[in-house]
Amino acid sequence: MHRIAAAAHWRTVALLAAIAGASASAYLLVEYVTGQPGVCLTGTGCDLVRDSAFAYPLGIPTPLIGLIFYAAAGWLVVRSIGGQLIARIPAGTALVVFALLGAAGSAFLTAMEAFVIKAFCTWCLVQAGAGLVLLVASVGVARATPTDEADVQSSRTRQQVARARDAERSSLRRTARLGAGAAGLAVIGLLAIGATGGPLNVPGGTSLAPADSPRLGAGAVEVVEFADFQCPGCATLAPILASMAAADEMTLVSRYFPLDSIHSNADRSARAAEAADRQDSFWPMSEALYARQAAWKDLGSAQADAFFAQLAAEIGIDVARWEEDYASADVAAAVDADRQQSHALGLTGTPTLFIGGELYRGSLSEVGIAAAIAAVP
């Protein structure tokens, strides 16, 4: 009987993992379908992942695949009670194979986030964690289930075993109801936070676009970007914004928000761009910094200084003058002024956009940004 209890324990863990994975999938699916901005604990990672090709394999939203997977996993967990068969295969064994496939899929997607998209979606990571727990628990179920049959033969009465399994089914149903209810409330709460966290008006008297800030394009609507040149998300977004500005769909205004606590060369790269701006070459330097981000992001201070000077030479500006400006207190003060305003506005990550004077929380895709621009009165 103790082995039956062990299997019951693992089944409960597996069921809770399936509920957690299904809940994260359901939350993401609502975001994908509605385009509503959501809660993301990894900066702009959720938007970047959602806007990637990996979000819609064969045109199907990845969260929908996850929701179906975890729902099927929960069904297999219940079927594994008593060693029931599925197509002549013990349900416990089928559950392990199913969980293994799910874990492999999650590992692949996480690797794509790490090495291709270079951004992480909070809820994708929750799904991946749930899948890993499901796999471990499924192995526990499979190892205990065959022994359950031996327990059936050695039990004093089959009725005792039957009662134990009936009790487990009742317990799993209760766990499913409570877990699903709690998860549903959490999903609703997260969606509500996302809905109420929409565009906010900038406090009166706050100038988002000082006259000396670099500008690109001649569109009627100003899009102000607070960016960090060492931020992968900013590098991904930069060509989209530049293309829209070049087509005069907007006027792009660039502001500095170097995330010094996590990016060692954030301040240096901002000063490199500001020094280039003194020679009217901010945008060529900006493009070069983003294009070569992988080459300089991990350099030491002296090596980074030399690398940025090399970029200044490549874009054709006066390097001696650039070096003087790069090291000047005036350039450092200009970068720090933007940094201080970023903090005053309560910004926490990059890229952060203000469209028509309001904080934008939507998808960082050309379609999403264009829609927000069109909605500006």
C-alpha positions as CSV (number, residue, x, y, z in Angstrom):
1,M,0.0,0.0,0.0
2,H,2.9,2.4,0.7
3,R,3.9,2.1,-3.0
4,I,0.3,3.1,-4.0
5,A,0.7,6.1,-1.7
6,A,4.0,7.0,-3.4
7,A,2.4,6.9,-6.8
8,A,-0.5,9.0,-5.6
9,H,2.0,11.6,-4.3
10,W,3.8,11.8,-7.7
11,R,0.4,12.0,-9.5
12,T,-0.5,15.0,-7.4
13,V,2.7,16.8,-8.2
14,A,2.3,15.9,-11.9
15,L,-1.3,17.3,-11.9
16,L,-0.2,20.5,-10.2
17,A,2.6,20.9,-12.8
18,A,0.1,20.4,-15.6
19,I,-2.3,23.0,-14.1
20,A,0.6,25.5,-13.8
21,G,1.7,24.9,-17.3
22,A,-1.9,25.2,-18.7
23,S,-2.4,28.4,-16.8
24,A,0.7,30.1,-18.1
25,S,-0.3,28.9,-21.6
26,A,-3.8,30.2,-21.2
27,Y,-2.5,33.6,-20.1
28,L,-0.1,33.9,-23.0
29,L,-2.8,32.7,-25.4
30,V,-5.1,35.6,-24.4
31,E,-2.2,38.0,-24.9
32,Y,-1.4,36.5,-28.4
33,V,-5.0,36.6,-29.5
34,T,-6.0,40.1,-28.2
35,G,-2.6,41.8,-28.5
36,Q,-3.2,43.1,-25.0
37,P,0.0,44.2,-23.1
38,G,0.7,41.9,-20.2
39,V,2.8,41.5,-17.2
40,C,6.4,40.6,-18.0
41,L,9.0,40.1,-15.3
42,T,11.9,39.9,-17.9
43,G,11.7,43.4,-19.3
44,T,10.6,43.5,-22.9
45,G,11.4,39.8,-23.4
46,C,7.8,38.7,-23.6
47,D,7.1,41.1,-26.5
48,L,10.3,40.2,-28.4
49,V,9.5,36.5,-28.1
50,R,5.8,37.0,-29.1
51,D,7.0,39.0,-32.2
52,S,9.5,36.3,-33.3
53,A,8.9,33.5,-35.8
54,F,9.0,30.9,-33.0
55,A,5.8,32.2,-31.6
56,Y,3.7,30.8,-34.5
57,P,5.1,27.5,-35.7
58,L,3.0,26.5,-38.8
59,G,0.8,29.5,-38.0
60,I,-0.3,28.1,-34.7
61,P,0.2,30.2,-31.6
62,T,2.7,28.4,-29.3
63,P,0.6,29.0,-26.2
64,L,-2.3,27.1,-27.8
65,I,0.0,24.1,-28.3
66,G,1.1,24.4,-24.7
67,L,-2.5,24.5,-23.5
68,I,-3.4,21.4,-25.4
69,F,-0.3,19.6,-24.2
70,Y,-0.8,20.3,-20.5
71,A,-4.6,19.5,-20.7
72,A,-3.7,16.1,-22.3
73,A,-1.0,15.6,-19.6
74,G,-3.5,16.2,-16.8
75,W,-5.8,13.6,-18.5
76,L,-3.0,11.1,-18.6
77,V,-2.2,11.7,-14.9
78,V,-5.7,10.7,-14.0
79,R,-5.7,7.7,-16.4
80,S,-2.5,6.4,-14.8
81,I,-4.4,5.5,-11.5
82,G,-4.6,1.7,-11.3
83,G,-2.3,1.2,-14.3
84,Q,-5.0,1.7,-16.9
85,L,-4.0,1.0,-20.5
86,I,-4.0,3.4,-23.4
87,A,-3.6,1.6,-26.8
88,R,-2.1,-1.3,-24.9
89,I,0.4,0.9,-23.2
90,P,0.3,1.6,-19.5
91,A,-0.9,5.1,-18.9
92,G,2.1,5.8,-16.6
93,T,4.5,4.9,-19.4
94,A,2.6,7.0,-21.9
95,L,2.7,9.9,-19.5
96,V,6.5,9.7,-19.2
97,V,6.9,9.6,-23.0
98,F,4.5,12.5,-23.4
99,A,6.2,14.5,-20.7
100,L,9.6,13.8,-22.3
101,L,8.4,15.2,-25.6
102,G,7.1,18.3,-23.9
103,A,10.3,18.8,-22.0
104,A,12.3,18.5,-25.2
105,G,10.0,21.0,-26.9
106,S,10.4,23.5,-24.0
107,A,14.2,23.0,-24.0
108,F,14.3,23.8,-27.7
109,L,12.2,27.0,-27.3
110,T,14.2,28.1,-24.3
111,A,17.4,27.6,-26.3
112,M,15.9,29.7,-29.2
113,E,15.1,32.5,-26.7
114,A,18.7,32.4,-25.3
115,F,20.7,32.2,-28.5
116,V,18.5,33.4,-31.4
117,I,15.9,35.8,-30.0
118,K,18.2,36.8,-27.1
119,A,15.3,37.6,-24.8
120,F,13.2,35.5,-22.4
121,C,9.5,35.5,-21.9
122,T,8.5,35.1,-18.2
123,W,5.6,32.8,-18.9
124,C,7.5,30.7,-21.4
125,L,10.0,30.0,-18.6
126,V,7.1,29.1,-16.2
127,Q,5.9,26.7,-18.9
128,A,9.3,25.2,-19.2
129,G,9.6,24.8,-15.5
130,A,6.2,23.2,-15.3
131,G,7.2,20.8,-18.0
132,L,10.4,19.8,-16.2
133,V,8.5,19.1,-12.9
134,L,5.9,17.1,-14.9
135,L,8.6,14.9,-16.4
136,V,10.2,14.2,-13.0
137,A,6.8,13.4,-11.4
138,S,5.8,11.3,-14.4
139,V,8.9,9.1,-13.9
140,G,7.9,8.7,-10.2
141,V,4.4,7.7,-11.3
142,A,5.7,5.1,-13.8
143,R,8.2,3.6,-11.3
144,A,5.5,3.2,-8.6
145,T,2.7,2.0,-10.8
146,P,3.9,-1.5,-11.8
147,T,4.5,-2.2,-8.2
148,D,0.9,-1.2,-7.5
149,E,-0.2,-4.4,-9.3
150,A,2.0,-6.5,-7.0
151,D,0.4,-4.7,-4.1
152,V,-3.0,-5.7,-5.5
153,Q,-2.1,-9.4,-5.4
154,S,-0.6,-9.3,-1.9
155,S,-3.3,-7.1,-0.4
156,R,-5.5,-8.6,2.2
157,T,-8.5,-7.6,0.2
158,R,-8.8,-6.1,-3.2
159,Q,-11.4,-3.8,-1.7
160,Q,-8.8,-2.0,0.3
161,V,-6.9,-1.2,-2.9
162,A,-10.0,-0.2,-4.7
163,R,-11.0,2.1,-1.8
164,A,-7.5,3.6,-1.9
165,R,-7.7,4.3,-5.6
166,D,-11.2,5.7,-5.3
167,A,-9.9,8.0,-2.5
168,E,-7.0,9.1,-4.8
169,R,-9.4,9.9,-7.6
170,S,-11.5,12.0,-5.3
171,S,-8.3,13.7,-4.0
172,L,-7.1,14.4,-7.5
173,R,-10.5,15.9,-8.5
174,R,-10.4,18.1,-5.4
175,T,-6.8,19.1,-6.2
176,A,-7.8,19.8,-9.8
177,R,-10.7,22.0,-8.8
178,L,-8.7,24.0,-6.2
179,G,-5.6,24.3,-8.4
180,A,-7.6,25.3,-11.5
181,G,-9.6,27.8,-9.5
182,A,-6.5,29.4,-8.0
183,A,-4.7,29.4,-11.3
184,G,-7.8,31.0,-13.0
185,L,-7.9,33.8,-10.4
186,A,-4.2,34.4,-11.0
187,V,-4.6,34.6,-14.8
188,I,-7.6,37.0,-14.4
189,G,-5.5,39.1,-12.0
190,L,-2.5,39.3,-14.4
191,L,-4.8,40.2,-17.3
192,A,-6.4,42.9,-15.2
193,I,-3.0,44.3,-14.2
194,G,-2.1,44.4,-17.9
195,A,-5.3,46.1,-18.8
196,T,-5.0,48.8,-16.2
197,G,-1.3,49.3,-17.0
198,G,-2.0,50.9,-20.3
199,P,-0.6,54.2,-21.7
200,L,-0.1,56.8,-19.0
201,N,0.1,60.5,-19.5
202,V,3.4,62.1,-18.8
203,P,3.3,64.6,-15.8
204,G,2.8,68.2,-16.9
205,G,6.0,70.1,-17.3
206,T,8.0,67.1,-18.2
207,S,9.8,67.4,-21.6
208,L,10.1,64.0,-23.2
209,A,11.8,65.4,-26.3
210,P,14.3,68.2,-25.6
211,A,15.3,70.3,-28.6
212,D,18.8,69.0,-28.6
213,S,17.8,65.3,-28.6
214,P,18.7,63.4,-31.9
215,R,15.7,63.2,-34.3
216,L,15.0,61.1,-37.3
217,G,12.1,61.4,-39.7
218,A,9.4,64.1,-40.2
219,G,6.2,62.4,-39.2
220,A,3.5,64.2,-37.4
221,V,3.7,62.0,-34.3
222,E,6.7,62.0,-32.0
223,V,8.0,58.6,-30.8
224,V,10.5,59.0,-28.0
225,E,12.7,56.0,-27.3
226,F,14.6,55.6,-24.1
227,A,17.3,53.1,-25.1
228,D,20.5,51.3,-24.0
229,F,22.9,50.5,-26.8
230,Q,23.9,47.3,-25.0
231,C,20.3,46.1,-24.7
232,P,19.5,43.2,-27.1
233,G,15.9,44.2,-27.3
234,C,16.9,47.8,-28.4
235,A,19.1,46.3,-31.1
236,T,16.2,44.3,-32.4
237,L,13.8,47.2,-32.4
238,A,16.3,49.8,-33.8
239,P,15.9,48.9,-37.5
240,I,12.1,48.8,-37.2
241,L,12.0,52.3,-35.8
242,A,14.6,53.6,-38.2
243,S,12.6,52.3,-41.2
244,M,9.4,53.8,-39.9
245,A,11.1,57.2,-39.3
246,A,12.7,57.1,-42.8
247,A,9.3,56.6,-44.3
248,D,8.1,59.7,-42.3
249,E,5.5,57.5,-40.5
250,M,6.7,59.3,-37.3
251,T,9.5,61.4,-35.9
252,L,11.8,59.3,-33.8
253,V,13.5,61.0,-30.8
254,S,16.3,59.2,-29.1
255,R,17.0,59.4,-25.4
256,Y,19.7,57.6,-23.3
257,F,18.8,55.2,-20.6
258,P,22.0,53.2,-19.9
259,L,21.3,50.3,-17.6
260,D,24.7,50.5,-15.8
261,S,23.7,47.9,-13.2
262,I,23.5,45.1,-15.7
263,H,25.4,46.4,-18.8
264,S,29.1,47.2,-18.2
265,N,29.5,49.3,-21.3
266,A,26.1,50.9,-21.4
267,D,27.4,54.3,-20.3
268,R,30.4,54.2,-22.6
269,S,28.3,53.4,-25.6
270,A,25.9,56.2,-24.8
271,R,28.8,58.7,-24.6
272,A,30.1,57.3,-27.9
273,A,26.8,58.1,-29.5
274,E,26.5,61.5,-27.9
275,A,30.1,62.4,-28.9
276,A,29.2,61.4,-32.5
277,D,26.1,63.6,-32.3
278,R,28.4,66.6,-31.7
279,Q,29.4,66.0,-35.3
280,D,25.8,65.4,-36.5
281,S,26.5,61.7,-36.8
282,F,24.4,60.2,-34.0
283,W,22.4,57.9,-36.3
284,P,25.3,56.4,-38.1
285,M,27.0,55.7,-34.8
286,S,23.8,54.3,-33.3
287,E,23.4,51.9,-36.2
288,A,27.1,50.8,-35.9
289,L,26.8,50.3,-32.1
290,Y,23.7,48.1,-32.5
291,A,25.1,46.2,-35.5
292,R,28.4,45.4,-33.7
293,Q,26.9,45.0,-30.2
294,A,28.1,41.4,-29.8
295,A,31.7,42.5,-30.5
296,W,31.9,45.2,-27.8
297,K,29.4,44.3,-25.1
298,D,31.9,42.2,-23.0
299,L,35.0,44.3,-23.6
300,G,36.9,45.8,-20.7
301,S,36.9,49.6,-20.4
302,A,40.1,50.4,-22.3
303,Q,39.2,47.9,-25.0
304,A,35.7,49.4,-25.3
305,D,37.1,52.9,-25.6
306,A,39.4,51.8,-28.4
307,F,36.6,49.9,-30.2
308,F,34.2,52.9,-30.1
309,A,37.0,55.1,-31.5
310,Q,37.4,52.6,-34.3
311,L,33.6,52.9,-35.0
312,A,34.0,56.7,-35.1
313,A,36.7,56.3,-37.8
314,E,34.5,53.8,-39.7
315,I,31.6,56.2,-39.9
316,G,33.9,59.0,-41.2
317,I,34.0,61.6,-38.5
318,D,36.9,63.5,-37.0
319,V,38.3,60.9,-34.5
320,A,40.5,63.3,-32.6
321,R,37.5,65.6,-32.0
322,W,35.3,62.6,-31.1
323,E,37.8,61.3,-28.6
324,E,37.9,64.8,-26.9
325,D,34.1,64.9,-26.7
326,Y,33.8,61.3,-25.6
327,A,36.0,62.0,-22.6
328,S,34.4,65.4,-21.8
329,A,32.3,66.3,-18.8
330,D,29.7,67.9,-21.1
331,V,29.0,64.7,-23.0
332,A,28.8,62.8,-19.7
333,A,26.4,65.3,-18.3
334,A,24.1,65.0,-21.4
335,V,23.9,61.2,-20.9
336,D,23.4,61.6,-17.2
337,A,20.5,64.1,-17.8
338,D,18.6,61.5,-19.8
339,R,19.4,58.8,-17.2
340,Q,18.0,61.0,-14.4
341,Q,14.9,61.7,-16.4
342,S,14.4,58.0,-17.0
343,H,14.5,57.4,-13.3
344,A,12.2,60.3,-12.6
345,L,9.7,58.8,-15.0
346,G,9.9,55.5,-13.2
347,L,11.2,53.6,-16.2
348,T,12.6,50.1,-15.4
349,G,13.7,48.7,-18.7
350,T,14.6,49.3,-22.3
351,P,13.5,49.9,-24.9
352,T,10.8,52.1,-23.5
353,L,8.6,54.1,-26.0
354,F,6.5,57.2,-25.5
355,I,4.1,57.6,-28.5
356,G,2.3,61.0,-28.7
357,G,3.4,61.7,-25.1
358,E,2.0,58.5,-23.6
359,L,3.9,55.5,-22.4
360,Y,3.4,52.6,-24.8
361,R,3.0,49.1,-23.4
362,G,2.0,47.2,-26.5
363,S,3.8,44.8,-28.8
364,L,7.2,46.0,-30.0
365,S,6.4,45.1,-33.6
366,E,6.0,47.4,-36.6
367,V,2.3,46.6,-36.7
368,G,1.7,47.3,-33.0
369,I,3.7,50.6,-33.1
370,A,2.1,51.7,-36.3
371,A,-1.4,51.1,-34.8
372,A,-0.5,53.1,-31.7
373,I,0.8,56.0,-33.9
374,A,-2.4,55.9,-35.9
375,A,-4.5,56.1,-32.7
376,V,-2.8,59.4,-31.6
377,P,-5.4,62.2,-31.9
